[in-house]
Amino acid sequence: MCAAGDGTGPPAARRVRPGQLRQIIRRFWPFAAPRKLWFLPVLLLAALGPAIQTAQIYLFAVLVDDVLIPRHFAAFPRIAALFVALTVVESLLSGAETVLGTWLGERFLIDLRVHVLRHLQTLSQEFFARSRMGDLLARMSGDISAIEGFLVSGTTDLVNDVLRLVFFLTALFWLQWQLALVALFVSPLFWLAARFFSTRLQTVSRERQRLSGTISSAVEQILTNLPLVQAYGQGERELARFRGQAEDKYRTEMRAARLRSLYAPTVDLIEMAGVLTVLGFGAWLLSRNQLSVGALLAFLTYLTSLYSPIRGLGGLVNSAYTASAGAERVIEVLDEKSTVSDAPHALDLSVAPVPVRFQAVSYSYPDADRPALHDLTFTVEPGQLLALVGESGAGKSTVGRLLLRFCDPTGGRVLLGDHDTRDLTLANLRRHVTVLLQDTLVLEGTVRDNIAYGRPDAPDEQVIAAAVDADADAFISRLPEGYQTRLGERGTRLSGGQRQRIAIARAMLRDSPVLLLDEPTTGLDPHAADRILGPLHRLMAGRATIVISHSLLTAREATQILVLEHGHVTEHGRHDQLLRDDGPYAKLWHAAGLTATPNTRPAAPRSPTRVRVDR
C-alpha cells in the first residue's frame, strides 16, 4: 500500500534482545559462509602469533639467566638470531593474517550491504514515505560495520585472545605454579569490571547509533532543501533544529566517554594491583632461591601480556553489545515486507501494444478518512491519450501508482490487456510501462548512460536516434564531450527543458507500449514547455498514454479527459465538448486564465477506437 510519510522511521520488527548473539549469528553468518574455508588459515595464523610471542618471552628469560646475569656473551649471537627469526616470522604471519582478515571482512560487508540494498529495492513506497533517508544510510554503514566487527573480525580477535590466554597461562604455571595461582587471583576482577561497564555501554551504543542516523537524516534534508531554506530565510531555524539533534548526540557521546574514562583506569588499577602482588611474591621466592631473575622477569612479561587478552575479551563483550544494537536496526529493515510482490505463478507477457483498463477501481490510503479513488473505470487503447485533470488531492497520482503497482487496489482491477496487473511479475509489468516523472530524474553519469538507463545494452546508433527524436541531439552535441559528457548529480549542468528531453529520449529508447506522463511540463517556462511537446507527440504515437496534468493546455489534446474530484469522475469527454458543457472542466479552464480558443495543435496519434469511460 502507498502512504504519506510521517518521518517516524520503520516500525519495530523482531528485535534482537541484548545477549541473543546466537540470533545474530544465525541471521548474518550466511553472508560469511561462502568463504568459511578461508577462516581456517586466518584462525591458524591467529593461533601461531601467540605461540611465537610465548617463545619470544621465554627467550628473554634465557637471555637474562644465561647471558646477562653470568655475563657470558658466547650464547648471545644464537639467542639474538632466534629473536630475529621469530620476529620476522611473526611479522610475516601477522601481515598475512591482516590481509586475509581484511579480505574476509570487506567481502562480508559488501555481500550484506548488497543484500540489504536489494531488499530495500523491493519495498513499497509506503516504507520510504515513513522512513528517514539518513537513518537508512546509517543502518547501511555503521550498523552493518558493527555486525562485521563482531561476527568476522571479532572471531579472529576471539581466537587470538583465547589462545594467548592458553599459551601465557601454560607458561606461567610451567615457570612457577605458586606464583601463577597468585596472579590468577586478580584475573576475575577484569571480568567483573568488563561486565559492569558493558551492560551500560550497550544501552549507550544503541542510542549513539540511532542518533547517528537522525543526524545524517537532518543534514540530508537541509542540503536537499537548501534552495527552499535560503529562499525563505529559514537557515537559523534549520540550524537550531540540527543543533538540538547534535546536542542529543553530544550528550550520548559524553555518557559513553565517561564510561570509557572510568573503565580504562579501573582496568589499569586492577592490572597494577596484580603486577605488584606478583612482584612482591616473586621477590620473596627470589630471596629463597626458588625462582631465577630471568624467570621472574619472564613471568611478569607473561602476566602483563596475559592481562591484555583478558582486557581484549572484555572489549569483545562491548563489541557484541554494539553488534546487537546494530543488528536490531538492520533486522528491522530486513523483516520489512513489501505490500506488493510477485504472485506464486506470476506471468511474463511479451512486450506488445496493449490497452490499459481500470475496472471499478477503488483505493484508500492507510488511516485516510475517505478513499483516494472510488469505482474508477476507463479503458485506454494503444495510440490513445487519456488526460487526468483535477485539483490537488483529486486522486490523479494514485492512478499512476496503481498502474505501476506501487500499491494495489483495495477494490476492482487494473489490467494490461486481459491480465490483472497482480498476475504479472513486477519486472514484466514495469517493462510494459514507461513513466516520465514530474521531477525529471537525471542520474550521475554520462549523457549516454542516462538515455540508455532502461536499456543499458542498446547500441550507440539507437541511443543517438532516440536523442534525435527527442530533439536532444543538438544540445548534446554542443556539450564538451557530447554523449560522454558527465552530467553530475541531479544533472545540474542542464536546464529543466534539457533534462526533460533527456528523459523523453530515455523513454523512447525503452520503447514500452504504455506511457505514463506525470506533469510533463511542470516547472518549465512556456518556451521550454513548447519545445518538448513535439518530442512528446512522437513518444506517444502508438502507445496507450495516460497524462496526469495540471496544465490544461496539455490536456486539451487528449482523446478523452477525465475530471477527478475526491477520487470520483465528475466529468469526462473531449476538450471542446467539456468547454461547451460549462461544467467542472470549463471552470478549471477559465480559472487558469485560458480562453476557449480552438485547438490548433494536431492531436496525439491515436487509433479510431474511442476511450471508454463508465461510471
Backbone torsions as a table, in degrees:
resi	resn	phi	psi	omega
1	MET	NA	149.5	176.8
2	CYS	-91.8	151.2	177.6
3	ALA	-155.9	153.8	173.0
4	ALA	-76.8	149.0	-174.7
5	GLY	-90.3	150.1	173.8
6	ASP	-119.7	2.7	175.5
7	GLY	72.6	18.0	-175.9
8	THR	-89.0	-4.7	178.4
9	GLY	83.4	174.2	-177.1
10	PRO	-68.7	149.7	-179.3
11	PRO	-73.6	161.5	177.8
12	ALA	-67.3	134.3	175.0
13	ALA	-111.6	-152.0	177.1
14	ARG	-65.8	121.8	-174.8
15	ARG	-96.4	148.2	174.4
16	VAL	-90.7	107.1	-179.0
17	ARG	-70.5	153.5	177.4
18	PRO	-52.6	132.4	178.6
19	GLY	93.5	-14.0	-179.4
20	GLN	-83.9	61.2	-175.4
21	LEU	-72.7	-24.0	177.7
22	ARG	-63.6	-32.5	178.4
23	GLN	-69.1	-36.4	175.9
24	ILE	-61.5	-45.5	-179.7
25	ILE	-62.5	-43.0	-178.7
26	ARG	-64.0	-39.8	-176.7
27	ARG	-76.2	-34.9	-169.0
28	PHE	-113.7	-10.6	177.2
29	TRP	-61.0	-34.5	179.1
30	PRO	-54.1	-22.9	179.6
31	PHE	-81.9	-14.2	174.2
32	ALA	-101.7	-21.5	-173.9
33	ALA	-57.3	-37.3	-179.4
34	PRO	-58.8	-20.2	179.6
35	ARG	-116.2	27.1	-174.2
36	LYS	-63.4	-31.1	179.2
37	LEU	-65.0	-26.6	178.8
38	TRP	-75.2	-14.0	175.3
39	PHE	-68.0	-28.2	-178.1
40	LEU	-62.3	-52.8	177.9
41	PRO	-64.1	-33.9	178.1
42	VAL	-64.3	-44.2	179.3
43	LEU	-68.1	-34.2	176.2
44	LEU	-64.3	-43.8	177.0
45	LEU	-63.4	-38.2	177.7
46	ALA	-65.2	-29.7	179.7
47	ALA	-78.2	-35.4	-177.9
48	LEU	-68.6	-30.9	-179.8
49	GLY	-58.1	-53.7	178.2
50	PRO	-60.1	-35.0	179.1
51	ALA	-63.3	-42.7	179.4
52	ILE	-67.9	-39.2	177.9
53	GLN	-62.1	-39.5	177.6
54	THR	-60.9	-43.6	179.8
55	ALA	-65.8	-39.4	179.5
56	GLN	-62.7	-42.7	-180.0
57	ILE	-66.3	-39.2	178.0
58	TYR	-64.8	-38.0	175.9
59	LEU	-60.3	-33.2	177.8
60	PHE	-62.9	-40.3	177.0
61	ALA	-63.5	-41.5	177.8
62	VAL	-62.9	-41.0	179.7
63	LEU	-60.2	-43.9	-179.3
64	VAL	-67.4	-49.2	-173.4
65	ASP	-75.5	-33.1	-174.5
66	ASP	-100.5	-17.0	-177.2
67	VAL	-119.6	-54.0	-171.5
68	LEU	-74.6	-49.6	-177.6
69	ILE	-65.7	-52.3	179.0
70	PRO	-79.0	-6.5	-179.4
71	ARG	59.1	43.4	176.7
72	HIS	-104.2	111.2	-175.9
73	PHE	-81.7	-15.9	-171.3
74	ALA	-59.0	-34.7	-176.7
75	ALA	-84.1	-8.6	-174.3
76	PHE	-63.3	-46.6	-178.0
77	PRO	-57.3	-41.4	-179.5
78	ARG	-65.2	-43.7	-179.7
79	ILE	-66.9	-40.3	179.5
80	ALA	-63.7	-40.7	179.3
81	ALA	-62.3	-40.4	178.1
82	LEU	-64.7	-39.6	176.8
83	PHE	-58.3	-47.5	-178.5
84	VAL	-62.9	-45.7	-178.6
85	ALA	-61.0	-46.0	-179.8
86	LEU	-63.9	-38.3	179.8
87	THR	-65.6	-42.6	179.2
88	VAL	-63.4	-46.2	179.8
89	VAL	-61.5	-43.6	179.8
90	GLU	-62.3	-39.5	179.4
91	SER	-64.1	-43.2	179.3
92	LEU	-64.1	-44.9	179.8
93	LEU	-65.2	-40.5	179.1
94	SER	-63.4	-41.3	177.8
95	GLY	-63.3	-43.6	179.2
96	ALA	-64.0	-40.3	178.4
97	GLU	-63.6	-40.6	179.7
98	THR	-62.8	-45.0	-178.8
99	VAL	-64.7	-48.8	-178.5
100	LEU	-66.6	-41.4	179.4
101	GLY	-63.3	-41.0	178.0
102	THR	-65.0	-41.4	178.7
103	TRP	-60.4	-46.9	179.5
104	LEU	-61.8	-44.1	-178.9
105	GLY	-64.2	-44.6	-178.1
106	GLU	-68.7	-38.5	177.3
107	ARG	-64.4	-38.6	176.4
108	PHE	-61.4	-45.7	180.0
109	LEU	-60.3	-45.0	-179.3
110	ILE	-62.4	-47.7	-176.7
111	ASP	-63.6	-43.1	-178.3
112	LEU	-69.6	-41.4	179.9
113	ARG	-66.2	-39.3	176.9
114	VAL	-63.5	-40.4	179.4
115	HIS	-63.6	-45.6	-179.7
116	VAL	-64.8	-42.7	179.7
117	LEU	-65.2	-39.4	176.8
118	ARG	-62.3	-41.0	178.6
119	HIS	-64.9	-41.9	178.9
120	LEU	-59.9	-35.5	-179.2
121	GLN	-68.3	-18.6	179.7
122	THR	-89.1	-11.9	-174.9
123	LEU	-77.9	154.6	-177.1
124	SER	-76.7	166.0	179.6
125	GLN	-62.8	-25.2	-179.7
126	GLU	-61.2	-39.1	179.5
127	PHE	-62.6	-45.5	-177.3
128	PHE	-72.8	-26.5	178.4
129	ALA	-65.4	-29.5	-178.8
130	ARG	-106.5	11.4	179.8
131	SER	-113.5	148.7	175.1
132	ARG	-90.7	129.1	-176.2
133	MET	-62.0	-41.8	179.9
134	GLY	-61.5	-36.3	178.8
135	ASP	-66.9	-40.9	177.0
136	LEU	-63.7	-38.5	178.2
137	LEU	-64.6	-38.3	178.6
138	ALA	-64.5	-37.4	177.3
139	ARG	-66.1	-37.4	179.9
140	MET	-69.8	-25.2	-175.1
141	SER	-105.3	-78.4	-172.4
142	GLY	-64.6	-42.2	-176.4
143	ASP	-67.5	-41.8	178.6
144	ILE	-68.3	-36.3	176.0
145	SER	-61.7	-38.5	178.5
146	ALA	-63.9	-38.5	177.8
147	ILE	-64.4	-44.2	178.4
148	GLU	-61.8	-41.8	-178.5
149	GLY	-60.2	-29.1	178.3
150	PHE	-89.2	-47.0	-168.7
151	LEU	-80.3	-36.2	-175.9
152	VAL	-105.4	-67.9	179.5
153	SER	-60.9	-37.8	-179.3
154	GLY	-64.3	-30.9	178.8
155	THR	-63.7	-45.3	177.6
156	THR	-63.0	-44.4	179.7
157	ASP	-62.6	-38.4	-179.9
158	LEU	-63.3	-47.2	179.5
159	VAL	-61.9	-44.1	-179.1
160	ASN	-61.2	-47.0	-177.8
161	ASP	-67.5	-41.8	-179.6
162	VAL	-64.5	-43.7	-179.3
163	LEU	-69.1	-34.7	174.6
164	ARG	-62.7	-40.3	175.5
165	LEU	-60.1	-46.6	-178.1
166	VAL	-62.5	-49.6	-177.9
167	PHE	-64.8	-45.3	-176.0
168	PHE	-70.3	-37.8	176.5
169	LEU	-64.4	-42.6	177.2
170	THR	-59.1	-44.3	179.7
171	ALA	-64.6	-38.5	179.2
172	LEU	-61.9	-47.2	-179.6
173	PHE	-68.9	-31.8	178.8
174	TRP	-69.0	-37.8	-179.9
175	LEU	-72.4	-48.6	-177.5
176	GLN	-164.4	102.3	-170.9
177	TRP	-67.6	-35.1	178.8
178	GLN	-64.0	-42.0	179.5
179	LEU	-66.2	-33.7	178.3
180	ALA	-65.2	-39.5	178.0
181	LEU	-64.1	-38.8	176.6
182	VAL	-62.9	-42.6	-179.1
183	ALA	-63.8	-39.8	-177.4
184	LEU	-70.5	-18.0	178.6
185	PHE	-60.8	-31.2	-177.7
186	VAL	-84.5	-24.0	-171.3
187	SER	-58.4	-42.1	-179.7
188	PRO	-58.0	-24.6	178.9
189	LEU	-63.0	-31.6	176.6
190	PHE	-61.7	-44.4	-178.3
191	TRP	-66.1	-39.6	178.3
192	LEU	-63.1	-42.4	179.1
193	ALA	-65.3	-43.3	-179.4
194	ALA	-62.6	-41.9	-179.2
195	ARG	-66.1	-41.3	-178.5
196	PHE	-61.1	-47.5	-175.8
197	PHE	-79.5	-31.0	-175.0
198	SER	-65.0	-41.7	-179.2
199	THR	-62.1	-32.4	179.0
200	ARG	-79.6	-37.6	178.5
201	LEU	-66.8	-29.6	-179.3
202	GLN	-62.2	-44.8	178.5
203	THR	-63.5	-42.9	-179.9
204	VAL	-65.5	-39.1	-178.8
205	SER	-62.3	-41.7	179.8
206	ARG	-63.3	-41.5	-179.5
207	GLU	-68.4	-38.8	178.3
208	ARG	-60.6	-44.6	-178.2
209	GLN	-66.8	-38.6	177.6
210	ARG	-64.1	-44.0	-178.1
211	LEU	-70.7	-29.4	175.9
212	SER	-61.0	-41.7	177.0
213	GLY	-65.8	-37.5	179.5
214	THR	-64.1	-43.3	-179.1
215	ILE	-67.0	-42.8	177.4
216	SER	-59.3	-41.5	179.6
217	SER	-64.9	-40.3	-179.4
218	ALA	-64.7	-44.5	179.0
219	VAL	-63.1	-43.9	-179.5
220	GLU	-61.5	-39.7	-179.0
221	GLN	-68.4	-41.7	-179.9
222	ILE	-63.5	-47.6	-176.7
223	LEU	-68.7	-37.2	178.8
224	THR	-64.4	-39.2	-176.9
225	ASN	-101.0	23.4	-174.8
226	LEU	-58.1	-41.5	177.7
227	PRO	-58.0	-41.2	178.7
228	LEU	-66.5	-42.1	179.8
229	VAL	-60.8	-44.7	-179.0
230	GLN	-68.7	-43.4	-176.1
231	ALA	-64.3	-34.1	-178.2
232	TYR	-97.0	5.7	176.7
233	GLY	60.1	37.5	-176.7
234	GLN	-105.2	22.0	-178.2
235	GLY	-58.5	-46.6	-178.3
236	GLU	-65.8	-36.7	178.8
237	ARG	-63.8	-44.7	178.9
238	GLU	-65.7	-38.5	177.6
239	LEU	-64.1	-38.6	179.2
240	ALA	-65.0	-40.7	178.3
241	ARG	-65.1	-42.3	178.1
242	PHE	-65.1	-41.1	-179.8
243	ARG	-60.4	-39.6	178.4
244	GLY	-59.6	-42.9	178.7
245	GLN	-70.3	-37.4	178.3
246	ALA	-66.4	-35.2	177.7
247	GLU	-65.4	-38.0	175.9
248	ASP	-61.7	-43.1	177.9
249	LYS	-64.4	-38.9	179.4
250	TYR	-61.1	-45.6	-178.8
251	ARG	-63.8	-38.0	177.9
252	THR	-66.9	-42.8	178.1
253	GLU	-62.0	-38.3	179.4
254	MET	-67.9	-37.0	175.1
255	ARG	-61.0	-44.1	178.8
256	ALA	-64.5	-41.4	-179.8
257	ALA	-63.9	-40.2	179.0
258	ARG	-64.1	-40.1	178.0
259	LEU	-64.4	-43.5	179.5
260	ARG	-66.1	-37.4	-179.0
261	SER	-66.8	-28.3	175.6
262	LEU	-82.3	-35.6	-177.3
263	TYR	-65.1	-47.1	-176.3
264	ALA	-61.8	-51.2	179.4
265	PRO	-66.4	-30.9	177.1
266	THR	-62.1	-45.3	178.6
267	VAL	-65.8	-39.5	178.8
268	ASP	-61.9	-40.7	178.8
269	LEU	-65.4	-41.2	177.3
270	ILE	-61.8	-43.5	179.4
271	GLU	-63.2	-43.4	179.4
272	MET	-63.2	-41.3	178.5
273	ALA	-60.8	-41.8	178.5
274	GLY	-64.1	-43.9	-178.7
275	VAL	-64.1	-45.0	-178.9
276	LEU	-65.2	-38.7	178.0
277	THR	-62.6	-46.6	179.3
278	VAL	-64.8	-41.1	-178.6
279	LEU	-63.3	-41.1	179.1
280	GLY	-65.0	-47.6	-179.6
281	PHE	-67.7	-34.0	178.4
282	GLY	-67.6	-37.9	176.9
283	ALA	-62.5	-37.4	177.9
284	TRP	-65.3	-42.9	176.8
285	LEU	-63.9	-37.8	179.6
286	LEU	-63.3	-39.0	-179.9
287	SER	-67.6	-22.6	179.4
288	ARG	-99.2	11.3	178.5
289	ASN	58.9	28.8	176.3
290	GLN	-97.5	1.5	-178.4
291	LEU	-156.4	137.1	178.0
292	SER	-85.5	162.9	178.4
293	VAL	-62.1	-44.8	179.6
294	GLY	-60.9	-41.8	179.3
295	ALA	-64.7	-39.0	179.4
296	LEU	-65.5	-43.3	179.5
297	LEU	-65.1	-41.3	177.3
298	ALA	-64.0	-39.2	179.6
299	PHE	-61.0	-45.2	179.4
300	LEU	-64.0	-36.6	178.2
301	THR	-66.7	-44.3	175.4
302	TYR	-59.2	-42.0	-176.6
303	LEU	-63.8	-48.4	179.2
304	THR	-64.7	-33.8	175.8
305	SER	-70.4	-28.8	178.8
306	LEU	-69.0	-37.6	-179.3
307	TYR	-66.7	-28.3	-179.9
308	SER	-63.0	-49.9	177.0
309	PRO	-66.5	-31.1	176.4
310	ILE	-63.3	-43.2	177.0
311	ARG	-65.1	-37.8	178.3
312	GLY	-62.9	-39.1	177.8
313	LEU	-65.7	-35.2	174.0
314	GLY	-63.9	-39.2	176.6
315	GLY	-64.2	-34.3	178.5
316	LEU	-67.2	-30.9	175.2
317	VAL	-63.4	-44.4	176.7
318	ASN	-61.2	-41.6	178.7
319	SER	-61.9	-37.1	179.0
320	ALA	-65.1	-40.2	178.3
321	TYR	-66.9	-39.5	177.4
322	THR	-64.1	-41.5	177.5
323	ALA	-63.7	-37.1	178.4
324	SER	-62.1	-43.4	178.4
325	ALA	-63.9	-42.7	178.7
326	GLY	-66.5	-38.1	-178.8
327	ALA	-65.1	-37.5	176.8
328	GLU	-53.7	-46.5	-173.8
329	ARG	-73.2	-34.9	178.6
330	VAL	-72.4	-39.5	179.9
331	ILE	-66.8	-33.3	174.8
332	GLU	-54.6	-42.4	-179.8
333	VAL	-71.7	-46.1	-176.9
334	LEU	-65.7	-27.1	179.7
335	ASP	-85.5	-4.3	174.5
336	GLU	-67.4	133.8	178.4
337	LYS	-109.8	135.0	177.7
338	SER	-69.6	141.9	177.5
339	THR	-78.0	-10.7	173.7
340	VAL	-127.4	137.6	-179.9
341	SER	-157.0	168.1	178.7
342	ASP	-69.2	136.7	173.9
343	ALA	-69.1	157.5	-177.5
344	PRO	-54.6	-35.3	-178.6
345	HIS	-120.3	46.2	-178.3
346	ALA	-65.4	148.5	-175.0
347	LEU	-98.7	156.6	169.9
348	ASP	-119.5	106.7	179.1
349	LEU	-86.9	150.7	171.8
350	SER	-67.1	140.6	-176.5
351	VAL	-77.0	110.8	-178.0
352	ALA	-152.5	161.3	179.9
353	PRO	-55.6	128.6	179.3
354	VAL	-141.6	151.5	173.1
355	PRO	-77.7	155.3	173.9
356	VAL	-106.2	130.5	-178.1
357	ARG	-128.7	129.6	168.0
358	PHE	-107.9	120.6	-177.2
359	GLN	-115.5	104.8	177.9
360	ALA	49.7	46.0	-174.2
361	VAL	-80.6	130.3	172.7
362	SER	-127.6	151.1	176.8
363	TYR	-153.6	136.2	177.2
364	SER	-125.7	131.2	174.1
365	TYR	-73.5	149.3	178.4
366	PRO	-56.2	136.1	175.9
367	ASP	66.6	9.6	177.7
368	ALA	-78.6	149.0	-178.0
369	ASP	-86.1	-8.8	176.9
370	ARG	-152.7	156.3	-178.2
371	PRO	-67.8	144.8	175.3
372	ALA	-74.3	-32.1	175.1
373	LEU	-136.4	145.9	179.7
374	HIS	-139.6	115.3	171.3
375	ASP	54.6	47.8	-177.9
376	LEU	-87.9	126.5	-179.3
377	THR	-133.8	126.9	173.0
378	PHE	-162.9	164.1	176.0
379	THR	-134.4	135.3	175.5
380	VAL	-121.6	116.1	179.5
381	GLU	-84.2	159.8	174.4
382	PRO	-55.2	135.7	-178.8
383	GLY	88.4	-3.3	-179.6
384	GLN	-103.7	158.3	-179.0
385	LEU	-125.6	118.8	176.1
386	LEU	-107.1	127.8	177.7
387	ALA	-107.0	131.6	175.1
388	LEU	-105.8	118.4	-178.4
389	VAL	-127.3	163.1	-178.8
390	GLY	148.8	169.6	-179.2
391	GLU	-71.7	165.6	178.1
392	SER	-57.8	137.7	-178.9
393	GLY	86.6	5.8	-178.1
394	ALA	-76.9	-17.6	-179.8
395	GLY	113.6	6.3	-175.6
396	LYS	-62.9	-50.1	-176.9
397	SER	-67.0	-27.1	178.2
398	THR	-63.2	-34.6	176.9
399	VAL	-58.5	-44.8	178.9
400	GLY	-63.7	-41.4	179.6
401	ARG	-63.6	-39.2	179.0
402	LEU	-68.7	-38.9	179.8
403	LEU	-63.4	-38.3	-179.7
404	LEU	-86.5	-1.1	-176.5
405	ARG	57.8	40.7	164.6
406	PHE	-71.0	-21.7	172.1
407	CYS	-153.6	163.4	-178.5
408	ASP	-110.1	150.2	-178.9
409	PRO	-61.3	146.5	171.4
410	THR	-85.5	-9.9	175.6
411	GLY	-159.3	148.4	179.2
412	GLY	81.6	-169.5	-176.0
413	ARG	-139.1	146.3	169.2
414	VAL	-110.3	126.9	-175.6
415	LEU	-124.2	145.9	163.8
416	LEU	-107.6	114.1	-172.3
417	GLY	64.2	-122.8	179.6
418	ASP	-104.1	10.0	-173.3
419	HIS	-110.5	128.4	172.5
420	ASP	-61.9	133.8	-177.9
421	THR	-60.2	-23.6	177.8
422	ARG	-73.3	-13.4	177.5
423	ASP	-92.4	-2.5	178.1
424	LEU	-102.9	153.1	172.5
425	THR	-67.2	149.3	179.9
426	LEU	-59.0	-41.1	-179.0
427	ALA	-62.6	-41.9	-178.6
428	ASN	-69.9	-41.8	177.9
429	LEU	-58.4	-48.8	-175.5
430	ARG	-74.7	-17.8	171.6
431	ARG	-72.2	-25.3	178.3
432	HIS	-78.4	-19.3	-171.9
433	VAL	-119.0	128.7	170.8
434	THR	-108.9	134.7	-177.4
435	VAL	-120.8	135.1	169.6
436	LEU	-107.7	112.4	-173.7
437	LEU	-81.7	156.5	176.4
438	GLN	-60.9	-42.7	176.2
439	ASP	-92.1	97.5	-174.5
440	THR	-62.8	118.6	-175.4
441	LEU	-95.4	123.2	173.2
442	VAL	-119.6	125.5	-174.8
443	LEU	-90.1	157.4	174.7
444	GLU	-65.1	126.3	-177.9
445	GLY	149.7	-168.9	-178.7
446	THR	-82.8	168.3	175.3
447	VAL	-58.9	-43.5	-179.2
448	ARG	-61.6	-43.4	179.3
449	ASP	-56.8	-40.2	-177.3
450	ASN	-70.4	-42.2	179.8
451	ILE	-67.6	-39.3	-176.3
452	ALA	-90.1	16.4	-175.1
453	TYR	-59.9	-38.5	179.3
454	GLY	-80.3	-18.9	178.0
455	ARG	-140.1	76.7	-175.2
456	PRO	-59.4	-23.8	-177.3
457	ASP	-91.1	5.1	-178.4
458	ALA	-64.7	137.7	178.3
459	PRO	-67.6	158.8	-177.2
460	ASP	-59.3	-34.8	-178.4
461	GLU	-61.1	-40.1	-179.6
462	GLN	-71.5	-36.0	177.3
463	VAL	-62.1	-45.7	-179.6
464	ILE	-66.8	-39.6	179.2
465	ALA	-62.1	-40.4	178.0
466	ALA	-64.4	-40.2	178.7
467	ALA	-65.1	-37.7	178.2
468	VAL	-64.0	-46.0	179.5
469	ASP	-62.5	-28.4	-179.8
470	ALA	-90.2	8.1	-177.6
471	ASP	57.3	34.4	-178.9
472	ALA	-108.4	-16.4	-174.0
473	ASP	-62.1	-36.3	-175.9
474	ALA	-63.1	-50.1	-177.5
475	PHE	-75.2	-28.5	176.4
476	ILE	-64.2	-41.0	-179.2
477	SER	-63.8	-23.5	179.8
478	ARG	-86.5	-8.2	177.7
479	LEU	-69.8	156.1	-173.7
480	PRO	-51.5	-43.6	-179.1
481	GLU	-120.2	25.1	176.9
482	GLY	58.4	-129.8	-177.5
483	TYR	-70.8	-13.9	178.0
484	GLN	-95.8	8.0	177.1
485	THR	-69.8	129.4	177.2
486	ARG	-81.3	131.1	-173.1
487	LEU	-91.2	-15.7	-178.2
488	GLY	77.2	168.5	-177.7
489	GLU	-62.9	132.6	179.0
490	ARG	67.2	4.7	175.7
491	GLY	61.8	39.5	-175.3
492	THR	-67.4	-12.6	178.4
493	ARG	-76.4	-11.1	-176.5
494	LEU	-108.5	154.6	173.3
495	SER	-77.2	170.0	179.2
496	GLY	-60.7	-43.0	179.4
497	GLY	-65.4	-37.8	178.8
498	GLN	-66.4	-41.9	177.4
499	ARG	-61.7	-39.7	-179.3
500	GLN	-66.5	-38.2	178.5
501	ARG	-69.3	-32.7	172.5
502	ILE	-61.8	-43.0	179.6
503	ALA	-64.7	-38.4	178.0
504	ILE	-65.5	-41.8	176.7
505	ALA	-61.4	-39.9	177.2
506	ARG	-60.2	-42.9	-179.7
507	ALA	-68.2	-39.4	179.0
508	MET	-63.1	-41.0	-179.1
509	LEU	-68.6	-36.0	179.1
510	ARG	-65.5	-35.6	170.6
511	ASP	56.7	52.1	176.3
512	SER	-86.5	152.5	-176.8
513	PRO	-77.2	-16.8	179.8
514	VAL	-118.4	136.3	-176.7
515	LEU	-124.6	130.6	176.7
516	LEU	-118.9	116.4	-179.8
517	LEU	-107.5	116.3	-179.3
518	ASP	-105.6	99.8	-179.9
519	GLU	50.5	61.1	-171.1
520	PRO	-66.7	-19.0	-178.1
521	THR	-112.4	7.7	-179.2
522	THR	-64.0	135.5	176.8
523	GLY	83.7	-1.8	-179.5
524	LEU	-99.9	144.9	175.2
525	ASP	-72.2	162.9	-175.2
526	PRO	-54.1	-40.1	-179.3
527	HIS	-65.5	-45.7	-179.9
528	ALA	-65.2	-40.1	178.0
529	ALA	-61.7	-40.7	179.4
530	ASP	-65.7	-34.6	-178.9
531	ARG	-65.3	-31.1	-175.3
532	ILE	-91.2	-7.2	-178.2
533	LEU	-66.3	-38.4	177.2
534	GLY	-61.1	-52.5	175.8
535	PRO	-58.0	-36.6	179.4
536	LEU	-63.7	-40.2	178.3
537	HIS	-61.9	-41.5	178.5
538	ARG	-65.9	-36.3	179.8
539	LEU	-67.1	-37.2	-175.9
540	MET	-77.1	-16.6	-174.3
541	ALA	-57.6	124.1	175.6
542	GLY	79.5	0.5	-177.4
543	ARG	-109.9	151.0	169.5
544	ALA	-78.3	113.9	-171.0
545	THR	-118.1	132.3	172.9
546	ILE	-118.1	124.8	179.0
547	VAL	-115.2	128.1	175.5
548	ILE	-101.9	117.5	-170.0
549	SER	-151.5	138.9	166.7
550	HIS	-87.1	-20.3	-178.1
551	SER	-81.0	106.1	-178.0
552	LEU	-71.4	-16.4	174.8
553	LEU	-64.9	-32.2	175.1
554	THR	-75.1	-40.3	-175.6
555	ALA	-67.2	-28.0	-173.4
556	ARG	-66.1	-16.5	-179.5
557	GLU	-91.5	2.7	-175.4
558	ALA	-74.0	150.7	171.4
559	THR	-61.5	-38.1	-179.8
560	GLN	-150.5	144.0	-179.1
561	ILE	-118.6	132.2	171.8
562	LEU	-110.0	126.3	175.7
563	VAL	-98.8	117.5	-177.9
564	LEU	-103.1	142.0	174.4
565	GLU	-145.6	115.7	-178.9
566	HIS	53.9	40.9	175.4
567	GLY	82.9	-1.8	179.8
568	HIS	-108.9	148.6	172.0
569	VAL	-82.5	113.7	179.6
570	THR	-95.6	-16.3	-177.7
571	GLU	-164.6	147.8	174.9
572	HIS	-151.3	152.8	-179.6
573	GLY	153.6	-168.8	175.5
574	ARG	-86.6	163.2	-175.9
575	HIS	-56.1	-53.3	-176.2
576	ASP	-62.9	-39.7	-180.0
577	GLN	-63.7	-43.8	-177.1
578	LEU	-68.0	-32.8	176.3
579	LEU	-67.6	-38.7	179.4
580	ARG	-67.3	-33.6	-179.4
581	ASP	-69.9	-19.3	177.3
582	ASP	53.7	43.7	179.7
583	GLY	-103.6	-149.7	-178.0
584	PRO	-56.6	-39.3	-179.7
585	TYR	-64.1	-44.5	179.9
586	ALA	-61.8	-37.3	178.6
587	LYS	-64.6	-42.0	177.2
588	LEU	-62.9	-39.6	-178.4
589	TRP	-63.5	-48.7	-178.2
590	HIS	-72.0	-32.1	178.1
591	ALA	-65.7	-26.0	178.7
592	ALA	-82.2	0.5	179.2
593	GLY	77.2	22.5	-178.1
594	LEU	-96.7	154.1	178.4
595	THR	-106.2	154.8	-176.2
596	ALA	-80.9	57.8	177.9
597	THR	-78.9	151.3	179.2
598	PRO	-64.1	154.8	179.7
599	ASN	-81.5	102.9	-176.5
600	THR	-88.4	-15.8	-179.5
601	ARG	-82.9	137.3	179.5
602	PRO	-61.8	140.0	-180.0
603	ALA	-70.6	162.0	179.0
604	ALA	-62.9	144.3	178.7
605	PRO	-55.7	140.6	-178.2
606	ARG	-154.2	165.6	177.1
607	SER	-88.2	164.9	-177.8
608	PRO	-64.7	-26.2	-176.7
609	THR	-65.5	133.4	-178.2
610	ARG	-83.1	155.8	173.0
611	VAL	-67.6	131.5	179.8
612	ARG	-99.4	129.9	179.1
613	VAL	-129.5	126.8	177.5
614	ASP	-124.2	136.1	178.1
615	ARG	-124.6	NA	NA
